[in-house]
Amino acid sequence: MRVTAKLSPATAAAAGAGLRWSSVVAFKRRRPLSCYRWNQLSKRTQSVSSSLAMHALELPVRQNIGTHASDVPLETCFHYTPSQLQSCPQVESIAQLVANKTKSKKFFFGIEITADNHGKPTCVDFNQFLPVMPTFISIVWLASYWNVPIAKVQSLQMIQQLQQHIPAMPHFSVYRLTQQRLDEFLALNLSNMLAVRGDKVHEDQMYHFGHELVKYARDKRPDLSIGVAGYPMGYTKDQTETQEMDRIICYLKAKVDAGADFIITQFCYSPERIVEFLCAARRAGVDKPIMVGVVVPESFKLYALMETIANISLPEQQRAELELIKQDDEKCRQFFVQLALRTIKAVLEADQGVYGIQFYTMNRFKSVLEVIGELRKQGVLETPQQDDKF
Ligand SMILES: Cc1cc2nc3c(=O)[nH]c(=O)nc-3n(C[C@H](O)[C@H](O)[C@H](O)COP(=O)(O)OP(=O)(O)OC[C@H]3O[C@@H](n4cnc5c(N)ncnc54)[C@H](O)[C@@H]3O)c2cc1C
């Protein structure tokens, strides 16, 4: 196909940085290919390199950027429902979806995945979620993307595919971000962004706070749906940071005041602490929709991995209970399924206008699906009239 579209300076710069015209132009358009074309493509079972990780995990930075960028078309392993294959999402803005669901007081959920899994495919079979689909999907931003040409970043390529079938949001961090790079990202014209500072910081980077990214993006793209991160347990990664609630909320408010549309919280194993955070945020005037982040580790090993890296632990007594069953993966899995259910119940009962949960899946769905199934049984999660409409 010959392309004659006029490109913005930033997009042209991206092209000048060695990108193929086809990929640049594909990003530029909201719907790069007809849904039909994408549907045909996505029917193929494909594989993609992804990593067993979530946003809270600091992944090893790879020297070989070829694992995150490639000249061959991205291969994915997504299996869509018949309804997803028939029609595109009616609403692309996740801010709008989250606001609508929150306003109608309907419980909803999203899922977070990562695009890289140390060579193993990141597979998502959306049929598993039927009859209640995730409202959206988000993909973690890895520090190692910082010098990958923007159109070749795996997570962004995946978003490009996914958004034909489900509202999709890339995380985007300021790690080693330059002005040119940020303008290139915004020129992709994606509908959504989760703006984060990132786990890693480089002394030369342009921004050091999430609110700086939000402000610039909001000014440049008033239409962009922007989510930011909230921290019930504080900024646990850094021991020198204050974990004092007032300060945590003050920093959150700075991001909201800079133009964020909604908030997703870091995982936290204490329902009481989450509710305390929600109440404090509301008291401080944070009136944007909040989604609570929930993780459901499938084994003690996965729990321990996150405990080490994110520096977030179970409350003491529960930690001791877990210790007694740590050799038994199934018992551990059930422990976290029940904790997730208690957390969600506490959040809903807190009556702080929170109706959404974001599941940090770590590309594993067994426990998340069990929690969702239980929420349906309990009537918390309503089954829509049509099979899987958003
Ligand atoms: C839902 C969610 C998704 C995430 N996704 C990713 C991801 O994809 N990739 C990734 O690398 N990381 C991700 N993270 C982790 C996140 O990048 C780290 O937790 C990071 O340490 C903080 O990022 P932030 O944008 O929330 O930072 P901010 O809230 O901006 O805080 C950054 C630092 O600055 C300080 N600070 C904040 N505001 C102010 C202020 N106004 N004045 C003075 N100091 C201030 C804080 O104490 C903190 O130390 C995610 C976290 C969450 C909760």
The ligand as a Gaussian input file, in Angstrom:
#p B3LYP/6-31G(d) Opt

LIG

0 1
 C       -0.385000       0.855000      38.849000
 C        1.121000       0.951000      38.752000
 C        1.740000       0.718000      37.537000
 C        3.136000       0.813000      37.416000
 N        3.715000       0.547000      36.202000
 C        5.049000       0.631000      36.067000
 C        5.682000       0.370000      34.812000
 O        5.027000       0.013000      33.851000
 N        7.026000       0.507000      34.741000
 C        7.793000       0.883000      35.832000
 O        9.018000       1.001000      35.707000
 N        7.227000       1.125000      37.026000
 C        5.883000       1.000000      37.172000
 N        5.310000       1.247000      38.405000
 C        6.171000       1.497000      39.552000
 C        6.508000       2.983000      39.691000
 O        7.202000       3.463000      38.595000
 C        7.353000       3.154000      40.941000
 O        6.612000       2.798000      42.065000
 C        7.991000       4.519000      41.119000
 O        8.895000       4.410000      42.203000
 C        7.018000       5.636000      41.400000
 O        6.402000       6.067000      40.239000
 P        5.247000       7.175000      40.250000
 O        4.955000       7.613000      38.893000
 O        4.119000       6.685000      41.024000
 O        6.063000       8.325000      40.930000
 P        5.741000       9.630000      41.724000
 O        4.441000       9.585000      42.423000
 O        6.037000      10.770000      40.866000
 O        6.904000       9.525000      42.832000
 C        8.263000       9.403000      42.423000
 C        9.179000       9.792000      43.585000
 O        9.142000      11.180000      43.781000
 C        8.637000      11.530000      45.052000
 N        7.631000      12.569000      44.786000
 C        6.474000      12.396000      44.116000
 N        5.814000      13.559000      43.968000
 C        6.584000      14.486000      44.572000
 C        6.450000      15.876000      44.767000
 N        5.358000      16.544000      44.325000
 N        7.447000      16.523000      45.417000
 C        8.539000      15.868000      45.895000
 N        8.708000      14.536000      45.731000
 C        7.750000      13.859000      45.081000
 C        8.043000      10.268000      45.646000
 O        8.242000      10.184000      47.024000
 C        8.783000       9.160000      44.898000
 O        9.972000       8.820000      45.525000
 C        3.919000       1.150000      38.556000
 C        3.299000       1.376000      39.784000
 C        1.919000       1.273000      39.895000
 C        1.274000       1.491000      41.225000

